[in-house]
Amino acid sequence: MYELTITSYFSSAHNLRGYHGACENLHGHNWKVEVEIRAASLDKVGMALDFKSLRERARAVIDPLDHKYLNEVPPFDKENATAENIARHIYMELKKRLDDGNVSVSRVRVWESENAAAAYYE
């Protein structure tokens, strides 16, 4: 099994509904997103997936979140834009675009600060 990882970034604002504390107020983050994929085999060039292609597919999912008020962006208009929910959202959207029987998303980790992250995997 082969694993690849890329890192991407986006900035956004949100507030947590139903939370009693500072994060119920409007605030922003410079999010770091780590996408890990795995592949059982390599192509004829010797790659699981071209890093360029992986970055493009990840950007297609992440760009709609960049410089947005996440509470207005589906699905976060209905659920809180926590690091956990953002990680799951990115994972599920990437899975639709990437999983092909050989290559699959294995984990998405979202960092809301330098020392706090949440990950989602199946």
ROLO-454901 format. One line per 3 residues: number of its first residue (from 1); their letters; for each residue x, y, z of N, C-alpha, C, CB. Coordinates in pm, 1 decimal. Each point is the difference from the previous one (the first is absolute). Glycine has a CB too. Layout:
REM residues N
NUM> A> X:Y:Z:X:Y:Z:X:Y:Z:X:Y:Z; ...
//
This chain:
REM residues 122
1> MYE> 84.7:-116.9:0.0:-84.7:116.9:0.0:89.8:123.9:0.0:-186.5:-124.5:122.3; 148.9:223.6:-199.1:74.0:125.9:-9.1:-84.5:111.1:60.7:121.8:-78.1:-208.5; -55.0:175.9:269.7:-69.6:115.9:56.3:64.1:127.4:-52.9:-60.8:-130.0:208.4
4> LTI> -23.6:227.1:-239.3:45.4:133.0:-39.6:-69.3:101.2:89.6:39.8:-72.7:-241.1; 27.9:182.7:267.7:-57.4:107.2:81.0:29.5:133.5:-65.4:25.8:-136.7:210.0; -127.2:222.7:-215.1:20.0:138.7:-40.9:-55.8:89.8:109.8:-12.8:-60.1:-247.9
7> TSY> 58.6:183.3:247.0:-46.3:99.6:95.6:-54.2:118.2:-78.3:168.5:-74.1:175.2; -279.7:127.4:-127.5:-61.5:116.5:-60.8:-45.0:93.5:111.4:-74.4:-133.7:-203.2; 35.4:254.5:166.6:-39.0:100.1:98.8:-121.2:77.8:-48.5:237.6:17.7:77.9
10> FSS> -316.7:30.7:16.3:-104.7:96.0:-31.5:-27.8:83.7:124.1:-101.4:-155.3:-173.6; 42.2:271.0:152.0:-36.0:90.4:108.5:-150.3:20.0:-4.1:225.9:116.3:-6.9; -286.8:-111.5:125.1:-143.8:22.7:5.1:-39.5:46.1:139.4:-37.9:-173.8:-178.4
13> AHN> -86.4:219.1:187.3:-57.5:40.5:128.0:-117.7:-90.5:31.1:73.9:239.8:-33.3; -105.3:-251.6:160.5:-117.8:-75.2:43.7:-31.0:35.8:144.0:52.9:-188.9:-159.1; -165.6:142.7:204.0:-31.1:0.5:143.0:-77.2:-128.4:28.6:-6.0:257.2:13.7
16> LRG> 23.1:-308.4:106.4:-61.6:-127.4:36.3:-135.3:24.0:65.8:227.4:-104.3:28.2; -330.9:56.6:-94.1:-136.0:11.2:53.0:-17.1:-100.2:114.4:-89.2:75.3:-226.6; 25.7:-31.3:335.1:-27.6:-88.9:112.0:119.5:-21.7:91.6:-166.5:-109.7:-142.9
19> YHG> 275.5:177.0:116.7:121.0:-12.5:81.8:2.8:116.9:97.5:127.2:-119.7:-186.4; -94.8:91.3:310.5:5.7:106.7:99.9:145.1:26.7:34.7:-226.3:-63.9:92.6; 281.3:165.5:-154.5:140.3:35.7:17.9:40.5:95.4:-111.0:50.5:-221.5:111.7
22> ACE> 77.2:251.9:-116.1:50.4:99.1:-94.7:-30.8:-36.1:-145.5:179.9:52.1:163.2; -182.1:-180.2:-195.5:-19.3:-40.9:-139.8:-143.3:16.4:-50.1:184.6:-159.5:33.7; -277.2:199.9:55.6:-133.8:31.9:-48.9:0.0:134.5:-70.9:-101.1:-133.8:186.4
25> NLH> 206.7:211.5:-165.9:15.1:128.6:-67.9:67.7:-20.0:-134.7:13.0:118.8:221.6; -41.8:-28.5:-313.0:62.9:-3.4:-130.7:152.1:9.3:15.3:-205.4:105.1:-104.2; 276.4:-197.6:40.4:146.3:-0.5:2.3:50.7:-74.6:-123.4:3.5:8.7:254.9
28> GHN> 125.5:0.1:-279.6:54.9:-62.4:-119.6:117.0:-90.6:30.1:-75.0:195.4:-127.9; 108.1:-276.0:27.7:113.4:-91.6:8.5:73.1:-0.5:-133.1:-119.3:-143.0:171.2; 247.4:116.1:-165.0:78.5:-36.6:-116.4:17.8:-150.6:10.0:121.5:227.9:-16.6
31> WKV> -209.3:-300.3:-51.9:-6.3:-144.6:9.7:111.1:-65.1:-82.7:-248.2:15.0:37.1; 301.3:-123.8:14.5:94.5:-84.8:-73.1:-69.8:-133.4:-20.9:207.6:116.3:98.7; -204.0:-166.7:-220.1:-67.2:-125.8:-32.9:102.2:-99.2:-53.7:-216.0:122.0:-49.8
34> EVE> 222.9:-238.2:112.5:84.9:-108.3:-47.9:-90.2:-108.0:-59.4:179.8:50.3:174.8; -153.3:-86.3:-297.4:-76.0:-104.4:-68.5:93.5:-118.7:-21.3:-152.9:170.4:-115.7; 111.2:-285.6:164.2:76.0:-122.7:-20.3:-81.8:-93.3:-88.4:117.1:25.1:224.4
37> IRA> -49.7:-81.4:-322.9:-64.5:-100.4:-84.5:83.8:-126.6:4.1:-101.1:177.8:-150.9; 40.4:-286.5:105.9:74.2:-125.6:-11.0:-34.2:-65.0:-133.3:1.5:-30.8:252.1; 90.7:-52.1:-295.3:-19.3:-72.9:-125.9:62.2:-137.7:13.5:-0.2:214.9:-134.1
40> ASL> -66.5:-311.8:79.2:50.4:-137.2:5.3:110.4:-22.9:-102.6:-224.2:-76.2:79.5; 218.9:149.1:-191.4:99.6:-20.5:-104.8:37.9:133.5:-62.6:-90.8:-230.6:-45.1; 198.1:226.7:-30.4:50.4:118.5:-68.9:-32.5:-7.8:-148.5:184.4:22.6:169.5
43> DKV> -187.6:93.1:-234.0:-22.6:0.3:-144.4:130.3:-35.5:-72.4:-183.5:174.0:25.1; 180.2:-171.0:-157.8:117.0:-41.5:-77.8:119.3:93.3:16.9:-155.5:-101.8:-162.6; 131.0:223.2:212.2:107.7:95.4:25.8:61.9:-23.8:137.2:-113.9:167.7:-147.4
46> GMA> 40.0:-238.0:233.3:48.2:-26.4:135.2:-61.8:91.8:104.9:211.1:-78.4:-101.1; -330.0:134.9:69.7:-68.5:89.4:93.0:-132.6:-59.5:44.5:110.0:196.4:-108.6; -144.1:-170.5:232.9:-134.4:-33.5:47.9:-99.2:99.0:-59.8:92.4:-97.0:216.3
49> LDF> -55.5:224.3:-212.5:-77.7:109.4:-58.5:94.2:118.2:-9.8:-223.2:-83.4:95.4; 217.8:155.0:-204.1:83.1:118.9:-16.4:-36.3:101.7:108.6:18.1:-39.9:-251.0; 81.6:91.5:322.6:-25.1:99.5:104.4:-77.8:119.6:-54.5:209.9:-72.5:115.6
52> KSL> -180.5:112.1:-238.7:-71.2:112.3:-61.4:-149.2:-28.4:-8.0:204.7:57.6:-132.0; -239.9:-176.6:89.5:-140.0:-39.3:-9.5:-65.8:-3.6:138.1:53.7:-133.0:-206.0; 17.4:80.8:303.8:-53.5:-4.7:136.5:-23.2:141.0:52.7:118.9:-217.9:40.9
55> RER> -23.4:307.7:-62.9:-16.8:139.3:44.9:-118.8:66.7:-68.2:246.4:14.1:40.8; -262.1:-36.4:-170.6:-111.8:60.4:-73.3:-134.3:-49.0:54.5:145.0:16.9:-204.8; -155.7:-144.4:232.0:-125.4:-55.4:51.9:-27.3:50.6:141.1:31.6:-204.3:-142.1
58> ARA> 73.0:215.6:221.8:-17.2:53.5:135.0:-41.2:146.9:-6.1:171.2:-162.9:87.9; -109.1:240.0:-175.4:-34.7:142.8:-12.8:-145.4:15.4:-44.7:240.3:55.5:-56.2; -289.8:-144.6:-27.8:-139.4:8.1:-45.1:-97.0:-10.6:116.7:67.5:-99.3:-218.6
61> VID> -27.6:29.2:323.0:-83.9:-16.3:119.4:25.4:112.5:100.2:1.0:-249.1:-34.0; 123.0:291.2:46.8:37.6:98.1:102.0:-27.6:143.3:-43.6:174.0:-158.2:77.9; -153.5:190.1:-204.9:-17.9:138.5:-45.9:-137.1:59.2:31.7:159.6:-52.6:-179.5
64> PLD> -268.8:-24.8:170.6:-130.4:58.3:34.5:-12.5:42.0:147.6:-96.6:-141.3:-180.2; 191.0:99.5:264.5:0.2:36.9:141.9:89.4:120.2:27.7:-44.2:-238.1:57.0; 130.6:271.5:-151.9:100.7:102.6:21.7:-60.6:139.6:0.2:168.2:-149.0:-106.1
67> HKY> -129.8:227.4:207.6:-45.7:138.1:16.6:-152.6:10.1:0.9:209.4:77.4:-112.0; -271.3:-169.2:183.3:-145.5:-3.1:13.4:-38.4:3.0:147.6:-20.5:-128.5:-216.5; -102.7:169.6:240.1:-62.4:-16.1:130.8:-64.2:-137.7:-5.3:-42.1:253.9:38.4
70> LNE> 104.7:-351.8:25.6:-39.3:-139.7:-15.9:-143.5:-27.9:42.5:236.1:-59.4:35.8; -290.4:137.3:55.5:-137.7:-21.5:44.5:-100.9:20.3:-112.8:68.3:73.1:228.1; -24.6:-16.6:-339.6:-88.0:21.6:-115.3:27.5:-97.2:-113.5:-12.7:238.9:63.0
73> VPP> 112.1:-327.1:-46.2:40.4:-93.5:-105.5:-48.3:-140.4:36.0:203.3:141.9:-56.0; -285.0:-204.1:-31.5:-42.5:-137.2:29.5:120.1:-93.7:10.0:-217.3:43.2:-117.8; 219.3:-136.5:206.0:-106.3:-39.1:92.3:3.5:75.0:133.2:4.8:-222.1:-107.1
76> FDK> 83.8:322.1:117.5:20.3:67.4:127.5:-106.5:105.5:29.0:242.5:-41.7:-26.5; -334.4:58.6:-66.5:-116.7:82.7:28.7:-96.6:-75.8:91.2:25.8:118.0:-222.4; -7.3:-250.4:233.0:-85.8:-83.5:84.7:76.1:-64.4:116.5:-141.1:-44.0:-200.6
79> ENA> 270.6:17.3:182.2:81.1:-60.0:106.9:118.4:92.4:29.0:-68.7:-236.4:-68.9; 119.8:228.1:189.6:112.0:86.2:37.2:124.7:-32.9:-80.0:-95.4:20.4:228.4; 167.0:85.2:-264.4:125.4:-13.8:-73.5:113.7:-22.8:98.6:-86.1:148.2:-186.2
82> TAE> 79.2:-262.4:254.7:107.6:-39.7:89.5:110.3:-64.3:-84.0:-161.7:-33.5:195.0; 279.3:21.5:-138.8:108.8:-67.6:-71.0:-40.5:-142.5:-36.3:168.8:141.6:121.8; -242.8:-207.3:-31.1:-45.2:-137.5:-25.4:-93.3:-5.7:-120.6:22.3:-51.3:244.6
85> NIA> -120.7:141.9:-248.3:-96.6:-0.9:-110.3:63.6:43.5:-131.3:-181.6:47.1:163.8; 274.8:45.6:-158.3:69.9:41.6:-121.9:83.7:-115.6:-54.4:6.0:239.0:81.8; 62.6:-310.3:5.9:79.4:-115.8:-43.9:-88.4:-104.1:-67.6:162.4:40.8:187.0
88> RHI> -278.4:-70.3:-126.9:-91.1:-98.2:-59.5:-52.6:49.0:-134.2:-64.4:-78.3:229.1; 26.9:204.8:-236.7:-51.7:56.9:-124.4:103.2:-12.3:-112.7:-142.1:160.1:133.4; 265.4:-119.6:-106.8:104.3:-7.4:-101.8:24.8:-145.5:-39.2:105.7:210.8:89.9
91> YME> -100.1:-299.8:7.9:18.9:-142.6:-27.7:-108.6:-52.4:-94.5:108.0:-28.3:226.0; -233.8:54.8:-191.4:-110.7:-55.0:-78.9:-3.5:58.2:-141.6:-129.6:-31.3:212.0; 158.5:159.7:-225.3:1.6:61.9:-132.7:116.7:-51.9:-83.3:-108.6:204.5:95.4
94> LKK> 223.0:-223.2:-33.2:114.6:-56.3:-72.5:-24.4:-144.7:-40.0:150.7:154.1:125.0; -214.9:-228.3:-37.7:-30.9:-140.2:-29.8:-80.3:-10.3:-129.6:2.1:-54.4:246.5; -98.0:144.4:-266.8:-81.1:0.2:-122.8:85.8:24.5:-123.8:-195.7:82.2:132.6
97> RLD> 299.0:-0.8:-119.0:81.5:41.9:-113.5:121.8:-88.9:-24.8:-76.4:229.6:45.7; 112.0:-310.3:53.5:129.0:-65.5:-4.5:-4.4:-152.3:0.2:84.0:197.4:113.3; -168.0:-255.6:-29.7:0.9:-145.8:15.7:-33.6:-67.9:-132.6:-66.7:24.2:242.0
100> DGN> 156.4:-115.1:-284.6:-19.7:-63.1:-130.2:24.6:-151.5:1.7:66.5:216.1:-102.9; -60.8:-275.0:220.0:27.7:-143.2:8.9:145.5:-29.2:30.7:-184.3:-39.0:-159.0; 273.0:129.5:122.9:141.3:-12.9:35.6:39.5:109.8:98.1:49.8:-104.1:-224.3
103> VSV> -80.3:226.9:189.7:31.3:115.2:83.9:-121.1:31.6:85.6:162.4:91.6:-171.3; -137.9:-62.9:300.7:-109.1:39.5:88.8:51.8:98.6:105.1:-114.9:-223.0:-36.9; 24.7:306.1:83.6:33.7:92.3:108.4:12.2:-82.7:127.1:-120.3:196.9:-111.5
106> SRV> 227.3:-176.8:185.7:14.7:-75.1:124.0:-23.4:85.7:123.9:160.5:-147.2:-117.5; -126.0:276.6:111.2:-19.7:86.3:117.2:8.8:145.4:-43.0:96.1:-176.1:153.9; -176.3:259.4:-88.8:11.2:145.8:-13.4:15.9:55.9:140.2:-141.7:7.0:-213.8
109> RVW> 246.9:71.4:232.1:26.0:64.6:129.1:-8.7:150.8:-21.4:149.7:-192.3:80.3; -225.4:259.6:6.1:-19.2:144.1:-9.2:54.4:64.2:127.0:-204.6:-28.4:-148.0; 298.9:119.4:129.9:60.8:74.1:110.4:-65.4:136.4:8.9:219.1:-122.8:-27.6
112> ESE> -276.6:156.5:144.1:-57.8:133.6:17.3:100.5:96.1:62.3:-226.5:-103.3:24.4; 333.9:48.8:30.2:110.6:79.7:52.8:125.8:-85.8:-8.4:-153.5:133.3:156.7; 264.9:-78.8:-114.6:125.2:-75.2:-7.8:0.8:-124.2:87.8:113.9:212.7:-49.5
115> NAA> -199.8:-214.2:152.5:4.2:-112.6:93.6:-135.0:-64.7:25.0:191.4:110.0:104.9; -285.3:-95.3:-198.2:-131.0:-63.3:16.4:-53.2:-46.2:-136.9:-47.4:144.8:204.4; 24.8:-275.7:-214.8:-46.7:-57.9:-125.8:-102.2:-108.4:25.2:219.0:52.3:-105.4
118> AAY> -301.2:-77.1:4.4:-94.6:-111.2:2.8:12.7:-74.5:-132.2:-160.4:124.2:156.0; 140.3:-255.7:-151.2:11.0:-82.0:-120.4:-126.1:-82.6:-18.4:249.7:-8.9:25.5; -276.8:-24.6:-152.3:-110.2:-90.5:-33.0:52.6:-106.8:-92.8:-172.1:182.7:27.7
121> YE> 131.8:-307.5:-3.2:31.1:-111.5:-88.5:-106.7:-106.8:19.4:249.7:49.8:8.5; -258.0:-140.4:-103.4:-96.1:-110.3:8.9:74.2:-129.9:20.4:-162.6:122.3:-146.8
//
